[in-house]
Amino acid sequence: MCYSKIFKTTGDRSEDESTLFSLSTEFLEAAITLQNTPPTKINYRSVSYYLLGHAAELSLKSFLFQQGLSSDDLKTIGHDLKRLIRKSKEKNISKNASFEQLNKLAKLYKRKELEYRTKSLKSFPNIEDLIAETKQLQAIVFDSICQC
């Protein structure tokens, strides 16, 4: 990872493609760690899905920032994974990128149903496939933003 690019500023509290991407990586790693840890007293599946959704959101925002969208533009899109995916495709993110699992997660993520539990039936994507898709997304974004 190009840490020199990510942390080269003196700390002006700004966001850019590198800060968004580095935080995305932390969310993905946290989700993988949870997935690989057997539950103790409770199941934390919703937390894993939330972390993966947030990792994808930050990766897509990193890509879009690098493509010229401003922080305000990205805040307007908010937590809408479908809109982020659509905008990223418009900016030619990659013909090889698969967003099938992220699109399945998008509705739950946008409605914050992974953060606030409700008494309703929910349909989740396969978590292993979602992890693989999020890793693929990060690799594509990394290649785009970090020309080391």
Summary of the structure (lengths in Angstrom):
residues: 148
radius of gyration: 15.3
end to end distance: 8.7
largest distance: 48.0
contacts: 414
relative contact order: 0.18
helix: 62%
strand: 0%
